[in-house]
Amino acid sequence: MPGTDTGDITKQVGIPAQRTPETAAESSVPVGEPVSAAVPSRPRSGAGIRAAWPALVLYATLRATGLITFWLVATDKHRDIWAQLSRWDARWYLGVVAHGYDTAFKFRPDGTPLPSNLAFFPLYPGLIWVTDHVLPGDAVVAGLVVSWLAAIAAAWGLFAIGTELRDRRTGVLLAALWAVIPHALIESMGYTETLFTALCAWSLFAVLRRRWLLAGLLCSFAGLTRPTGAALVAAVGLAALVAVIMRRDGWRPWIGGLLAPAGFLSYVFWVGDRLGGGINGYFRVQSETWNMAYDNGAYTLSTAGKLLTGKNDLAMVMCTIVLLIAIMLFVPLTAERRAWPLAVFALIIIAMAFFGDAYYHSKGRLLIPAFPLLLPAAAALAKAHLRTVIGVLVGLGTISAVYGVYLLLFWVHSP
């Protein structure tokens, strides 16, 4: 809209106005500064629900649009929407809820091991079990409820981080961009991506606010959610170590740093004990029953190369594009001085996706929790005119909705 300034834009769309340079400077205290300057006596209103509602409404609206698009196409094809949203990994989690974890490897007649549900971390199925005993319906409904509520919590956490590092408008747009990434439909499935992202976002927000005990506790829960919780453990642990070395915040970073790996290590040790193979037990589950390991990137590079010369499946091409964009977005993220713990987290997530030597078609999904990569884009979009913001969100939302339909209704493998 020509001639419209930023203040007019924010009034029209209900997005809070940007902070002034003075107020931004007041809240830009890096991790490691004196606690009296970094942690106020009460939480900033920017992270509260009253400030976050535009982000939550916009996120929910964008995701609802993608979900409705999927529902219309699925109905036309006589496919049950609830069954589609609870396929693949969701079925494994529901199996854990119904039957518990395996006690040993199971084998095919030829002697090769069958996939084991011990590869799936316990927090999400545990929450499904609790929710199923509280709400009407079955475990499928409970799983989707947990995932959807976690998605709102994640969007709130993204808003809080964007507001903390930049301004409230950036926070709103950070949540909105996460709603329209290509693999965003998975955020509405019975998967762990939303729960994991919510825990990571709030743990990293706690790091930025130097609330070390909360950061470590949330990191521990994230470590009980996905194996990529190791990325958050590294980010939180390194931030706590820096605070300890700089002799900031007393004993709190010590405790926060010790809490951070507790969840991840607890499950890894538990699996090893259950299988009688020590700490290596969980990694045997990954490598022997799921054929998942890490190499020097040769698998990713060779598969990407074949896409240029051979038959191209849309899912494989999209994962390649998403991986390349993620790598490119990491560069401007490193310019955010206060965001270095987020950059560490995002870099390890990218590395785990890039160096994984199996399931190329799932690499895009593995990058869903790497939300810090969207921060520079959200900050740039926050400075744009309203028509640009609308155009970007509509365009990305359309791509996300169409690709989501393809991913669940036409692609024959897991997303």
N, C-alpha and C positions, 0 to 999 in steps of 0.2 A: 504494500500500500504506500505509494509515493508520499513523502512528506510526513510519514508517521514516525514518531520517535519511539525509543524503547519504552518509555513510561506509558505511552498510549497503547502500545502492543500488550504490555503486561496487564493493563486494565481490561482489555477486550477479551483476552483468553483466560483471565483469572489466575495468571501466574504471578507470584510475588515479584516486585521490582528488584532490580539488581542492587546490591549493597554499594554504598559509596566507597571510594578508595580508603577513606579513613576507617570505616567500620570493617572493611575487608582486612586492612592491616592489623586491626586489633585482634582478629580471630585467626591470624595466620602464624601462630606460634608453632614452630616445628617441634617434632619429637626430640626431646633432649634439652629443651629450655626449662628454666625454673618452674616448678609446679605451680607456684602462685600466679604465674603469668599464663600458664597453659590451661589450667583447670579451674574454672570459675566456681563459685560457691553453689551454683545451681545450674542445671542443664540449659543450654541455649534453646530458645523457643524454636529455632530453625529445625530441630530434630523432632519436635513434638507433633502429635497427630493433627492439631489445628493448623499448623503450618504445612504439613505434608499432604493434606487432603487433595490439592490439585494434582499432585503426582500420582496418588493412589487412584483417583477417578480416571485420569488420563490413561494410566497403565491398564486398569480394568476395562476401559472402553476399547482400547486397541486390541487387547487379548480377546475380548468378547467378540469383536468383529472377525478376527481370525477363526475363532471357535464356531461362530455362526456360519461362516463360509464353509467350514469343514462339515458341519452338521447338514447343511443343505445338499451338498454333493453326496455325502454318505447316505442320506435318506433317499436321494434319487437313485442310488445304486443298491438300495435295500441292504445297507450295511448298518449294523447296530453301533451307534456312536459310542456307547459306554464300553462295549467290547473292544472297539478300536483304540480307545484311550487307555485301555488296560492290557495291552499286548506286550509281547517281548519281555523286557526286563521287569515290567510290572507284574507279570505272571510269576516270575521267580520270587519276588518279594511276597506276593500273596501266598506262594507255596511255603515260604518260611513261616508266615503267620499261621497257616493251617497245620503244618507238619513238623515245624522246627528245623534245625540244621542237620545236615548229614553228620554221621559219626565216623565215616570212613569213605574212601574213594569207591565208586561203583564202576564196573568195567563192562564193556561190550563183549560179545562172544569172541572177538578176535584179540581180546586182551588190552585194547586201548581204553583209557579211562573216560568215563562220561563226564560232562560238565557238572561241577559241584556248586551247590548253593552257598557254600562257605566263602565264595568270592564276594558275596553281597553283604555289606556291613549292616549292623543290627538296629541303628536308631530309627530309620524309616519304618521297617516292619514292626518295631516295637510301638511306634506311635499309631500305626494302623490298628494294631491289636487293641490298644487303649481306646481309640476312637470308635472302633467297631462295637465295643461294649457300652458305649455311651449313646451313640446315634442309632436311629432305626436304619434298616437296610443291611447290606452285607459288607464284606471286607472290601469289595470293589468300590463301593460308595465311600467307605472310610478312607481308602487310599487316595481317591481323588479329592476328598475334602481336605486331607492333610496337605496334599500337593498344592491345592488352590490357596489355602490359607497361608502356606509358606511363600507362595508367589507374591502375595500382598505384603508379607513381612519383608521379602527381599526387595521389592520396589520401594518400600519405606526406607530400608537401609541404604539403597542406592541414592535416594533423595537426600538422606542425612549426610552421606559422604560428599555428594556434589555441592551441597550447601556449605559444608564445613570447609571444603577446599576452594570453592569459588563463590557461588551465590545461589539463592533459592531457585532462580530460573534455570540455572545449570542442573540443579538437583532434580527438578521436574523433568527436564529433557533427558537426563541420564536414565531415569526410570522408563521414560517413553521409548527411548531407543532400544533398551533391553527388551521391550515388548514386541518389537518388530524386526529383530534379527532373523535371519533365514530359518533357523531351527526353533523359532519361538513356540511353535505348537507343542513341542515337548514340555514346555513350561505348564501346559494344561493337561499333561498325561500323568499317569501314576508312576512317575519316575522321581529320582532323588535330586534332580538338578535344582529345583526351587528351594528345597529344604537346605541343601548344601550352600547355595548362593546366599540365602538369608543369613545363615550362621557365619559365613565368611564376611559378608558385608558388615554385619554388626560387630564382629570381632575386630575387623580392620578399623571401623569407626572408633571403637574403644581404644585401639592403639593410637589413633590420631588425637584422641582426647586424653591419652595417657592414663586410662583406667585399666591398669595391667591385670588385675584380678579378673575383671569381667572379660577382657580380651583372651586371657588364658583359658577361662572356663568355656567360653563359646568356641574357642579353637578346639578344645578337647571334645566337645559335642560334634563339631564338624569332622573330627577324626574318626568318629563312630558312624559317619554317614557314607563316605566314599573313600577309596584309596587315594584319590587326589587331595584328601585332607592333608597329606604330607606337604603339599605346597603351602598351605596356610600355616602349618607348624613351622616351616622354615621362615616364613615372613614374620610371624609373631615372635618366634624365638630370636631371630636376628635383631628385631627392633628392641626387644627386652635386653639383649646382650649389649647393644649400643648404650641403652640407658644405664645399665650396670657399670660399663666401662667409664661412662661420663659421670658416674656417681650422682645420678638424678633419681628422685622419687623414692629414695630409701630402699626398704625391703620389698616393695610391691613388684618391681620388674623381676626380681628373683623368683617370687612365687608364681607370677604370671608366666614366666618362661618355663618353669617346671610343670605347670598345669597344661601348657599347650600340647605336648605330645602324649598326654596321658590316655586319651581316648583311642587314638590310633594304635599306640603300642599295646594297650590292653587287649584290643581285638586280635591283633597279630599274634600276641603271645597265647591268647585263648585258643585260637585255631591251631597253633602249633602243639599245644597241650592236648587238644582233642584228637589230633591225628597222630600224636606220639612222635612228632618229628622235630620238636623244638621250634625256635623262632623261624626257621626256614619253612615251616608248614604252610603258611599262607601263600608264600611265593611259589611253592610247589603247586598249590591249587591254581594259581594264575597261569603258570607255565605249562603244567601237565594236563590240566582238564579244560583250560580255555585257550591254550596256545598263545598266551599273551606274555610278551617280554619286551625288552628294550634293546635297540641296536644303535648304530651310529648314524641313523637316519636313512640308511640305504633303502629300506622298504618303502618309506614315504617318497623318496626321490625317484625310485624306479617306477612306482605305481603312478606318480604324477607324470613321469615321462611317457608312460604307455598311453595315458589319456590324450597326449598330443598326436600320437601316431596310430592309435587303434580305435576300437569302438568306444564311444563316450556315453556313459550313463549319467543322467542328470545329477543323481545323488553324489556320484564320485566327483563330477566336475564342480558341484557346489561346495563340497568339502575342501577341494583344492583352492577355490576362490576364497573361502572363509579363512583358511589357514594362511594364505598369502596376505590377506587384509589384516589379519591379527598381527602378523609379523611387522607389517608396515605401521600399524597403529601403535605398536610398542615404542617406536622411536619418539614421537611427540610426548608420550606419557612420561618418559624419562626426564623431560624438561620441568615437570611438576616437582619442585623441590620437596614439599611436604609429603608428596605421594609416593616416596621411595619404597615404603613397605608394600604398597599396592602394586608397584612395578615389579618388585621381587616375586610377589604372589602370581601376577599375570605371566611373568617370564617362565616360571616353573610349570605353570599350566600349559603354556605353549610348548615347552620342551617335552613334557610328558606326552602331548599329542603328536608332536613331530617325531620323536624317537621311538614311539610305540610301533612294533613290527607286525601288527595285526589289526583287522577291522578298520580298514581305511574309510569305509563309508560312515563310521561313527565319529570320526575326528572332529567334525563340525559340532556335534553334540557335546563332545568333551570340552569344547571351548566355551560353552554357554556360561559357566561360572566366572569366566575371565572378564567380568564386567568393567574392571578399571580401564581396559583398552578403549572403552567408549567415552571416557571422560574428556579427552581433548576434543572429540567430535561434538559432545554435548556443550562444551564451553564455547566452541566456535558457533554452533547453532544458536546459542543463547544471545548472541550479538546480532542475529539476522532479523529481517523484517518478518512480520506475521505470515505473509504469503509464502515466504521461503520455508518457514517452520512447517506450515500446513502441507506444502508441496512435498517436502522431504518425508514427513511422517506418513502421508497418504501413499506416496510412491513405495517406500520401504514396507508399509503395511500390506500393500497389494502383493508385492513379491513374497512376503512372508506367508500370507494367507494361501496364495496359489501353491507355493512350494510345500506348505504344510499338508495340503490336500494330496499332492503327489506323494509325499513321503509316507503317509499312512494308508493311502488307498491304491497306489499304483506301484510303489517301490516294494520289492518282494522280500527285502531283508529288514533287519532292525534299523531304526533311525540312528 
